[in-house]
């Protein structure tokens, strides 16, 4: 037993009770991140316990990685150190929910799916239809900073998180923001926590603005021969008066992924046939409203699609839309399950540059003999899945070359990219956080304030923070 | 102040671009709040190189710097609390780019808010955050304060519309935060800097999102005989399926003041009105406007008027946006407060404000963003009478304390500045404030930039901090 393990096993049970400390190596495999196993796992039951644990870890210089349902721990660089797995799933209470005020305060370990169920009882929802929805926790979703197809209309977490309580890397329980929908009291420190992968501290609770649930939602899908046409379709909608809930571009080959056995397991229901096809690009958009509004969207979309020479047009309704939507939502896990070495890039560009970037990405993948598929948010975010056949050395070299080319292309087009998901053993060879950037020194300042001892998920973030 | 600093500033910017005589500084002692503070000098940079140069000089001479846009702020954010150099951005007022395809604009900080929307309108776009002072206030000021406005109910406040910032840090470094495309990876630095009230950096360039002008806007005026009916309607609307683009409330006293000035057609004998905008496609806006009208009627609206055309709509909104000016006809000075509460707490909060008005003997008008629970009580007083000023501040404090008690916050869109730093302990404990303080010190280690704003002076002073008596406030634009 290492020194660290000895210290851990003597102190952690005092804080949370022996029943909530895991030392057994077999059980600890469950907490592995990038093939690194922690010395112990601990399951706090309150925010005070979280603070105690981190305070202890800071004093002993133990590296802590907080996690919820452990669905997105593959994101980022491998941790430099990993002593304590902080399992947040016992912090699963709804602290306050006021449907009439449309505000919610919930602990980080709460299941997102169950939370959506609770909100649904009041005809409300959170626009967090994110990957791994059936398993993920609120805190994990926020810490990972993943987005949702609904961002087209509702934005991302930074637009509807009202406040947070967190434990800093020194074990201090603190908060920022509040529980009202408009608030400029003090610095918005909670925004820093979103997407920080646990490198600043532990999110213990989150305050949200909730939204009235849309009624009667439809989906419109049009397929095109050419990338130019599908991108033009996106631009036509952006220029129009329509304000859809979702708007995405789906590349060729996504059809095979969505028809796969993995997709059936991860998402819900059967993909309706002949909506998208393996050889075509597709435009997909969800919209809501009363009958008149729905008819207007359909008519306008049909007109635009026809003008651009769509191959096929489908309107998805109450039964056909959910399976298609859930596959779009779960694009990342579906892609990860479809290749032994799936590598997924996230690239942001200005919408006017989408076509150019997608062409270059296509070229980079194909010239390196790599299969690929892309899901593109109309707002200018591309999830590009590169799908090698194996984990062989040659595949790794091809993926490294292709991703380097694409990252450089993105920067040249005033955009930027990262590689959020890649096989652990390849991460050293890939530019996981993209190309060098000008604001890293400022990020270091933030990290130093929240985590002066460098114990919070060390090494996983941008610049190995 | 140091004569050599003045000389160096003049050398950097030109003689005319540095003000330092007392009569020249007078204007810059004020903003829209009741606070005052006199700067040592006022400078007008024209380029980012000027801004860097000013910061370097401030460092060399260890003199505080405070950024300032149009001076319409309502919490003393742009006042030089401890003297020093006030950097006015009015000459950095160019719209550098309106990018229609990507629905964004790149602007210098001194661009006036309404001018950006005016420039974008012929291209079918607009900039959504619209503070009431939008004809004067600048985007740079909006970024510092994270400003809101009536139409932020559905589209969000400044922070929801800023993609990227170029800033000059107190060290003199010029840094870009965020990116032109969405989702800059790494910590959300624009999210931290927007609303930091000029305490972390001076902003030299801003990239904002532009929205597409809606196809249809429906404006409703719902007239009520009791305040309770009005506030209950607000809660019913926002918790229903429709989020209006704006939902503003004017109480009876305020709407009478406005009507006498603007002649917007507000009914003189009502207890309150709601001014509601619904926008979107023609089909959506029409049906939603009808649904909202129905909710108003169900909650005993005496009458619901729908503006028939753009002219009628503009007249109603002119009434709202000029309300502060209208109130200025009744009282030379007034104190605009800014509190937030959960929307369902509107009825008891307005009742409490009435009690506070009676207790202190001040007329308090209420005109505010009801849809998001953001109150703006206007306390009318005579600033020449020190006792009245003290009373107005005490009444305001009591209102804010009640907002906090209701689960709200001390400011929704005006900022903390030097007006409410002493109230921060009402909502944050020492640990919360300490993390904020350390973030400030990480970027602004010597307190060169806008010193002693937002955060109360270190522990122990929070509760006993004695408020100095400010001079008369000026009416905001």
Contacts between the chains, C-beta under 8 A, distances in Angstrom:
chain1	res1	chain2	res2	distance
A	98	B	342	6.3
A	98	B	344	6.8
A	99	B	239	6.5
A	100	B	235	5.6
A	100	B	239	4.6
A	100	B	343	7.3
A	100	B	344	4.6
A	101	B	239	7.6
A	101	B	342	4.1
A	101	B	343	5.5
A	101	B	344	5.2
A	101	B	373	7.8
A	102	B	238	6.6
A	102	B	239	6.3
A	102	B	343	7.8
A	103	B	342	6.5
A	123	B	241	7.5
A	147	B	183	7.3
A	155	B	156	7.2
A	155	B	160	6.5
A	156	B	183	7.5
A	158	B	159	7.9
A	158	B	160	7.9
A	158	B	188	6.2
A	158	B	191	5.8
A	159	B	156	6.0
A	159	B	160	5.2
A	168	B	435	6.4
A	172	B	431	5.2
A	172	B	434	7.5
A	172	B	435	7.0
A	173	B	431	6.5
A	174	B	431	4.8
A	174	B	432	4.7
A	174	B	434	7.5
A	174	B	435	4.7
A	175	B	428	7.3
A	175	B	432	5.3
A	176	B	432	6.7
A	176	B	435	7.7
A	176	B	436	7.3
A	178	B	340	7.9
A	178	B	408	7.4
A	178	B	409	4.5
A	178	B	427	6.6
A	179	B	342	7.1
A	179	B	407	6.0
A	180	B	340	4.4
A	180	B	341	6.7
A	180	B	342	6.1
A	180	B	372	7.9
A	180	B	373	6.0
A	180	B	407	7.3
A	180	B	408	5.2
A	180	B	409	5.4
A	180	B	412	7.2
A	181	B	340	7.8
A	181	B	343	7.9
A	181	B	372	4.9
A	181	B	373	6.7
A	182	B	148	5.9
A	182	B	152	7.3
A	182	B	157	6.6
A	182	B	340	5.5
A	182	B	369	7.3
A	182	B	372	4.6
A	182	B	373	7.2
A	182	B	374	5.0
A	182	B	412	4.3
A	182	B	413	6.2
A	183	B	340	5.9
A	183	B	409	4.5
A	183	B	411	7.5
A	183	B	412	6.1
A	184	B	145	6.8
A	184	B	146	4.8
A	184	B	157	7.9
A	184	B	195	5.3
A	184	B	411	5.3
A	184	B	412	6.6
A	184	B	413	5.8
A	184	B	414	7.3
A	184	B	415	5.6
A	184	B	416	7.4
A	185	B	409	4.6
A	185	B	410	5.0
A	185	B	411	5.3
A	185	B	416	6.2
A	185	B	420	7.8
A	185	B	424	7.1
A	185	B	427	6.0
A	185	B	428	7.7
A	186	B	416	6.8
A	186	B	424	6.5
A	186	B	427	8.0
A	186	B	428	6.2
A	186	B	432	7.6
A	186	B	433	7.8
A	186	B	436	5.5
A	186	B	454	6.5
A	186	B	455	7.8
A	187	B	192	6.3
A	187	B	195	7.4
A	187	B	196	6.0
A	187	B	436	5.0
A	187	B	439	5.9
A	187	B	440	7.5
A	187	B	454	7.5
A	188	B	146	7.8
A	188	B	159	7.0
A	188	B	191	5.7
A	188	B	192	6.4
A	188	B	194	7.5
A	188	B	195	5.9
A	189	B	192	7.2
A	189	B	435	6.4
A	189	B	436	6.7
A	189	B	439	6.7
A	191	B	159	7.9
A	191	B	188	4.5
A	191	B	191	3.2
A	191	B	192	6.3
A	192	B	187	5.0
A	192	B	188	5.8
A	192	B	191	6.9
A	192	B	192	5.9
A	194	B	188	6.1
A	194	B	191	7.8
A	195	B	185	7.8
A	195	B	187	7.8
A	195	B	188	7.0
A	196	B	187	6.1
A	200	B	187	7.5
A	211	B	243	7.7
A	212	B	239	7.4
A	212	B	240	6.7
A	212	B	241	4.4
A	212	B	242	7.3
A	212	B	243	7.1
A	213	B	241	7.8
A	214	B	241	7.9
A	215	B	241	6.7
A	235	B	101	7.3
A	238	B	103	7.1
A	238	B	212	7.6
A	239	B	124	7.7
A	239	B	212	7.8
A	241	B	212	7.2
A	241	B	214	6.9
A	241	B	215	3.6
A	241	B	280	7.9
A	241	B	281	5.3
A	241	B	282	7.9
A	242	B	281	6.5
A	243	B	280	6.3
A	243	B	281	7.4
A	289	B	281	8.0
A	289	B	283	7.0
A	289	B	284	5.3
A	289	B	287	7.9
A	290	B	283	7.7
A	290	B	284	7.9
A	290	B	287	5.5
A	292	B	283	4.3
A	292	B	287	6.6
A	293	B	281	6.5
A	293	B	283	4.6
A	293	B	284	4.9
A	293	B	287	7.2
A	295	B	283	7.8
A	296	B	281	6.0
A	296	B	282	7.8
A	296	B	283	4.9
A	346	B	183	7.5
A	348	B	179	7.1
A	348	B	181	3.8
A	348	B	182	5.4
A	348	B	183	4.9
A	348	B	184	7.6
A	349	B	181	5.2
A	350	B	99	7.6
A	350	B	101	7.7
A	350	B	102	4.3
A	350	B	104	7.8
A	350	B	180	6.2
A	350	B	181	5.5
A	351	B	101	6.8
A	351	B	102	5.4
A	351	B	103	7.9
A	352	B	99	7.9
A	352	B	101	4.1
A	352	B	102	5.3
A	379	B	182	5.9
A	380	B	102	7.7
A	380	B	181	5.6
A	380	B	182	5.7
A	381	B	182	6.3
A	381	B	183	6.0
A	414	B	179	7.9
A	414	B	180	4.9
A	414	B	181	6.7
A	415	B	179	7.5
A	415	B	180	7.6
A	415	B	181	4.4
A	416	B	179	5.6
A	416	B	181	6.4
A	416	B	184	6.8
A	416	B	185	6.6
A	418	B	185	5.0
A	433	B	185	6.4
A	433	B	186	7.7
A	434	B	185	6.4
A	437	B	186	7.3
A	438	B	175	6.5
A	438	B	176	5.6
A	439	B	175	5.9
A	439	B	176	6.6
A	439	B	177	5.6
A	439	B	186	7.0
A	439	B	189	6.1
A	440	B	186	7.7
A	441	B	175	8.0
A	442	B	169	8.0
A	442	B	175	6.2
A	442	B	177	6.9
A	442	B	189	5.8
A	442	B	443	7.6
A	443	B	186	5.2
A	443	B	187	5.1
A	443	B	189	7.2
A	445	B	442	4.2
A	445	B	443	6.3
A	446	B	187	5.1
A	446	B	189	7.6
A	446	B	192	7.4
A	446	B	439	7.1
A	446	B	442	7.1
A	447	B	187	7.8
A	448	B	442	6.7
A	449	B	435	7.0
A	449	B	438	4.6
A	449	B	439	5.3
A	449	B	442	5.1
A	450	B	435	7.4
A	461	B	186	7.4
A	462	B	185	6.1
A	462	B	186	4.3
A	462	B	187	7.9
A	463	B	186	8.0
